[in-house]
Amino acid sequence: MREQDLPFDRRRAGVLLHVTSLPGGPVPSGTSTGDLGDEAYRFVDFLAAAGCSVWQVLPLVPTHPGDGSPYNAPSAMAGNTALISRRHQSAHGLESAAALDERQQDAFGAWCVAQADWLAPYVEFMAIRETQDLAAWQSWPQPLRDREPAAVAEVVAPLADRVQALRFEQWVFAVQWERLRDYAASKGVLLFGDLPIFVSLDSADVWASRESFQLDEQGHPFTVAGCPPDYFAADGQRWGNPHYDWDAMAADGFGWWRRRIARQRELFDLVRIDHFRGFEAAWHVPAEAETAREGQWVRGPGADLLSALVETAGAGSLVAEDLGTITPEVEALLAQFGLPGMKVLQFAFDGERDNPYLPARHGEQSVVYTGTHDNDTTLGWWEQLDEESRERVRSSLADPTEPMPWALVRLALQSTARLSVIPAQDLLGLGSEGRMNTPGTADGNWDWQAPAGAFDDELAARVRDLVAAADRLV
C-alpha cells in the first residue's frame, strides 16, 4: 500500500462486488463467471468515473467442487484459478510453464521460492487429492493422511507434470491479479480483501499443519466453528471449520497467522477480518451436534494474536467484521488496536435507541454498508419490512419520499464513517434475485452475476453525484 493511499486518511466511497459477479462469458463447465479479464478493468474504470476509490471483493481463494463458497476453501493462501482470464493468459504468452521465455521462467521460479511455505504443501495436497477421487484427507491411507514424507514423495514423484501445472496456474493468477491491482492504483482505486477467520477442515492448511488445530489422531475435530442463534439463523450457524490450537500457534509467535496476513497484504490495500469477535472468544459446537444451538463460547488469544497481525499487516490496513454478539472485551480489542468496525444500515432500525448501527452512532473510525454479502439486497429487504419498520427508516432520511434502494445508499454515503461501501446489487436496484448469500442455506448462493453493460456511464454519473455530495471524492 502506498504511503499516500492510506484507506482511512479521508472520506471514501467503495463498491462491494466479487470477481465472480463481474459480467462474463460462458466457461467450459457450461456456467458463467466473471474473471480477471477485460470486465475487471472496465469495472475499475467505472469505479473511477463514479468517484469510488475502493473495490471490495470476497476471498479470492479456490472453492471446493460443487460448493462455490469462498469461505470454505481447500487453501487459505492459494488463488482461485477459475478467475484466470484465459484470453489475457494467451495474450501475454503464459500458455504453459514449458513455453515461458527466459525472463518469464526467472520470474516464475522466483515467485515459487518466495511463496514456498504455502505453495509446496498446497500443490502436494491437490495432486494427492486427485489420486484419491477428491476424498477428504482424513480418509486417505494413513501415511498420506499423516503426511509422512516418504509416502508423500512416492505418490507425488510420478505426478511431477501435474504438480508443476498447479504451481504454474497459481503464478498466472498472481500475475493477473498484480496487473489488475497496478491498473486500479493508476486509477486511484484501492483493493479491499476479505480474510475468513477460520479455514476449511478439508484443506492443505489443516493437512499440513495439524498440530495447529484441535484434532484427534485421525484428523477429525472435537468441536467445530459456528455462531449462536442470531438475526440470520434461528438455530445459529454450524460452519464445520476446525478450531485452532491457540497455545500451539502461540509457541512460534503466531507464525502461521503472520504468514497468512502477509499474503493478504500482498494482494490487497485493505483487509477485512471476517468474524473478528472469534479472536476474543469463538463458538465451539460439538462435532456430533446437528445445529449450533449446543455450542459454547471459548476464549481466544485476543491481544496476543492481534499484536502479531497489526505488526505484520501495518497500521491502517485492517478492518474488523464486528457484527453479531459483541462484548465489552471485543470492543476493548477494537479500541486497543484502533481497528475500524462495520456498521450495517439494514440492522439499524429495530426501534432500539442504543442500536449501534443507527447513523448517529457510526463514528469516523468505521465502515458503513447498506448491507453485506450475507444480507438481502436493500430493495429485497425493504419489500419485506412492515410499515412500522419502514416509518423508522423514513425518520432517518433527508427525503422520506426518495425510493429504495437509493434512499439507503444516500444515507450510507452521508454517514460519518470514513468509508462507505455499497453492494453493487444496490447500485443496480436489484431485488432479492440479486442476493449473493443466504446464511444457513446450502443452495442458490454465490452465483449472482451482473449483466453485460450494467456498469455504464449513466450509472457512474448518478453515483458520482451522490459521492460528491457526501464529500467522498478523492
N, C-alpha and C positions, 0 to 999 in steps of 0.2 A: 504494500500500500504506500502510495506516495505521500510524503510529509504534508503537502498542501491539500491532500484529499481526505483528511480525517472525516469519517462519516458524520460525526456529531458536532462538527465545528460550526454548523449553521443549520438553518431550517431546510429540509429537503423533502421531496416527494419521490415515491417509487411505485413500482407495479410488481405484483406477485404473479408470476407465470412460469410454470415448469417448462423445461425444454421440450418435453414430450407433447406439450399442449400448443406448441407453435404450429401454424399451418404447415402441412407436409403432404407429400405424395404417398402412394401405396408402396409398401415394402414387401419382400419376398414371402413373408408369412401370410400375406393377404390382408393384414391390418394396415393402419396408417399411423404414423407417429412423426412428431417434429424431430429435428436433428440439429447439428451444429453447422448447417449449410447456409444457403442464401437467406432463408427466412429468419434465422437468428440475427444476421447482420441487419436485415430490414427492421427487425424489432428494435434493435439498438437505435437505428435512425428514428424510428417512431418515438422512442423514449426521449431522445434529444430534442426532437421537434415539439414534443408535448411538455417540455420543461422538467421532465422527471430524470433525476440523476442517480437513481438506484434501481437495479433489476434484481428482484429476489426470486430464487428458484428453490425447489425441493432438493433433497440429496441427489447427487449425481452418480451414486453407486449403482452397480449392476443389480438386477432383480432376479428372483427365482422363477423358473419356468411356471407359467400359469398363475403367477402372483405378481402383479405389476407394482406392488408397494415398494417405494424407495426406502421405507423404514424397516424392511425385512430383507437384508441383502447377504449374499454369500461373501461379501468383503466390505468392511467399513472404510477401506483405503483405496480400492480399485475404482476405476471409472466405468460407467455404463457404456460399453462399446456399441450397443444398439443406437446410441446417439451420434455415432460417427457419420458424417456426410460422405457417402461413397463417391459422389461426384467431385467433392473437394479433394478427397483422398487421391483419386485418379489424376486430377488436375495438378496436384503438387508432387506427382511421381512417387507416391508411397504405396505402391501396389503389393509389395512383399518385402520382407527383410532381405531376401537374396538379391532383390533388384535395386537396392539402395546404392547411391554413389558414395564415394569415399567420405565426403563431408557428412552426408546423412548417416552413414554407418558409425562415424565417430560420435555424432550426436545421440544416436540410438544407444550405443554402448555406454556412453557417459551417463545417460538417463537411467539405464538399468542398474548401474552401480550405485547411483545416488538414491534409488528407490528400493534397493535390495532388501531392506529389513521387512517390508510388507510384500514386495513383488515376488520374491523367491517362494515363500510358503503359499502365496495365492496361486501361482501357476502350477505348483505341485498339487495343491488341493483340487483345482479344477480339472487337471489332467487325470488324476486318480479317480475323481468322481465320475468322469465319463466312462471309465472302465468298470465302474460299479453300478451302471444303469441309473446314475444320478441319485442313488440312495443316500440318505443322511449318513454322515461319517460314523455315527455310533454303531451302525450295522455293518461296517466294513470288517474284514478279517482283522483279528486282534492286533497283529503287528502294524497294519496300516492305520487302524483306529488310533493306536497309541503312538503313531508317528515314529516308529523305530527306524533309525537312519538306514540300516541295511535293507530293510523291506521296502522303504520308500524309494531308495536308489534303484533297486531291482525292477520295480514297476515302472518307474519314470524313464529309465535308460532307453527302452525301445520307443519312447514317446517324445524323443528329442525334437522332432519337427513340430509336433503339436505344442510342446512347451514353448518353443521359440515363437510360434504363431501367436500364442497367448500373450507373450511379452510384447510382441510387435503391435498387437491390437491396442494394448494399454498405452504404448508410446504414441500411436496415431491419435488416440483420444486426447492425450496430454498435449500434443502439438496443436490439434484443432482447438482445444479449449484455450490454450495460451494465446493463439492467434486471435480468437474472438475477444478474449479479455483485453488484449492490446488495443483492438479496434474500439471496444467500449471505452477504454481510458482516453483514447483520442477524441471521443465524443463527450467526455466529461461524465460518463456513466460508471458508477461503482457496481460491483457484483457482490450480491448478498447470498451466502450459502446457508445450509441447514445441517446441523450435526445431531443425529439421533443419540440420545444419551446411552441407549442400550444397543447391543448388536445381536444378530441372529444366532441362535444355537447352531444351526447348520451353516457354519461359515468358516472360512480359513482362519479368521481371528481366534475363534474358540478352539478349533482343532490344533492350531499351532501354539496356543498359549493357555492350555488347560489349567495350569497352575494359577492363573489369574481369575478363575471363575469358580463358583461354588458347585462342583460336580462330583458325582460318585465315581467309582473306578471304571465304570462302563461309559462315562461321559454324559450321564443323564443328570439334570438339575434336581436339587432338593426342593427349591421353590423357583417360581418364575415371576417375571415382572408384570405389572399392570397398574391399574389405578382403581380406587374405590368408586362406588356409585356416584354419579355426578350428572351435570346438565346433559352430557352426551349419551349416557347409557345407564339405565336403572340398575343393572346388575354389575356395574363397573365394567372395566375392560381388562380381559385376560390376554396380555400380549404374547406371553410364552417365551420371552427372552430370558436367558440365564442371568443370574445376579453376579456381580463382581465379588471377588475375594479382596476386599479393600486392604486388609493387612498385608497380603502378598504383594499387591500393587504398590503399596507404600514403601516396601523394602528397598526398591531402587529409585525412590523419589518420583514415583508415578511415571516411569519412563515410557510405558505404552501410551498413556494419555498425552504425554508431551509430544510423542511422535505423531499421534493422531491429530492433535490440534495444529501442529506444524504443517502437516499435509493439507489440512483445510485452508490454512493461510497461504499456502502456495497457490491455491485455486481461487480464493475469494478475498475481497477487501474487508468484508464484514461477515461474521459467522453467528448464526442463531443457535444456541444450545437448547435443543428440544427437551422438555420435561426437566427443566433446571432444578426444580424442587427435589428431584431424586438424589442430588448430591448431599442434601441435608438429611433426608430420610426417604426411603423408597418403599413402595407397597409390595410386600412379599406374599405371593399366593402359593399355597401348597401345590406341588406339581400335579397331584392327582385331582385337584379341585376342578370342577367344570366351569365355574364362574369366578369372578374376582371378589365376590362378597366375603369369602372366607379369609381374605388376606389380613395383613397387619403391617404397620409402619415399623421399619427397622432403620436405625441411624446410619448415615453415610459419613464420608470423610470430611465433608464441609470445607472449611477454610484451608485445610492442608492441601487438598486437591486444587481448589480454586487458585491458590497461590502459584502452583505449578502451571496451570493453564494460562493465567493472565501474564505471567512472566514470559511464557513461550509465545503466546499469541501477540502480545503487545497491547499497550493501553489503547482503549477506544475502539477495539476491533471485535468485541463480543457483545451479544445481546442475549438476555435470559428469557426463555419462554417460561413465564411465571404464572401461567393460568392454573386454575384448579384450586385445591386446598392449600392456601398459603399461610404459613405460620409466622409468628414473630421471629423465629430462628431463620427462616428463609429470607424475610425482609432484612434481617441484620446482615446476612451474606451479601445481598444485593448492595446494601449501603456500604459495607466494608470495602468492596471491590469496585464500587462506582459503576455497576452494570445497569444499563437501561433494561427495563422490563417491557411487557406488552400490555396494551390497552385495546380491548375489542369492543366496538360500539354495540354490536348485537347483544352483548351481555349486560349493557348498561341500564336498561330500562325496566327493571323488575319492581320499581316502586320504593326500593330501599335508599334512603338518603345518603348512606355511607358507602354505596356501591363504588368500588374503586375504578370502574370503567366509565363512570359519568364524566363528560367533558371537563367539568370544573375540577376534577381530581387527577387529571393526567400528569401535569408537570413536564418540564422540558426534557428530563432525562428518561425518555420513554419512546416507544414506537407504537403508533396508533394504527389500527386496522378497522375497516368496516366489518370484516370477518376474515377468518383464516381458511386454509385449505380443508380444514375439518368442519367448517360451518357450511350451511346452505348459502347460496348466493343472497345478496341483500334483497333482491326482488322476491325470491322464494321465501325468505324469512318474513318479509313484510306481509306477503299474502296470507301467511299462516297466523299472524298476530290477531288477537282480539281487539275490539275497538278501544277498550280501556288502555291497553298497552300502546296502541297507536297514538292515543292522545298524549301519553307520557313522552313519546318520541317527538311529537309535534311541538311540545312545550320547550324543547331544546333547540329547535330550528329557527334560524333567522327568518325564513319564509316557510310557514307551515303548509303552504299550498304547493310547494315545489314537489314534483313527483319523485318517487323512488325509481331507481337507486341513487339518482343524482343528489337528492337531499342529504343522504347519509355520506356520500362521497364528499360533498362540500363540508359537512360537519367534521369529517375526519381530517380534511386538509386544513381547516381552521383551528384545529386543536393546538394547544400549547406544546405538544410533543415535538421534539426536534425532527423526527422522521415520521412521515405519514405514508403508509403503503396500502395501495388499493388492489384487490384481486382483479385480474384482467376481466373476469366474467362480469364484474360490476360495471366496468367501463363500457362493456358491450351490452349492458342492460338485460342480461340473461336471467331467466327464472331457474327453478330447481333442476331443469335439464342440464344446466351448466355446472352442477355441483361436482367437485373433484373427489371428495371422500366423505363417506358416512361412517364414523367410528362405530365399531361393534358389528359391522356387516362385512360379509365376505365378497359380495358380488357387486358389479356395476361401479367400481371405484377406479380411479387413476387413469381413466381413458378419455377424459374430455379433451377435445382439440378444437382450437379456434378455426373458423372457416377462412378460406383464402380471401385475402383483401380486407380482413376485418379491421386491421390497424391502419386506417387510411388517414389522409391529410385532414379531412373534416373532423375526425375524432381527435387527432392530435391538437388541432386548433382549439377545440372545445375544452380539452383537458388543460392546455396551456393557460387559457384564460382563468380557470379555477386555481391553478398552481400559482399564477402571478398574483391573483387577488389575495391568496393566503401567504404571500411573501415567501414562497418556496423556490423561486427561480435561483439557480446557481450560476 
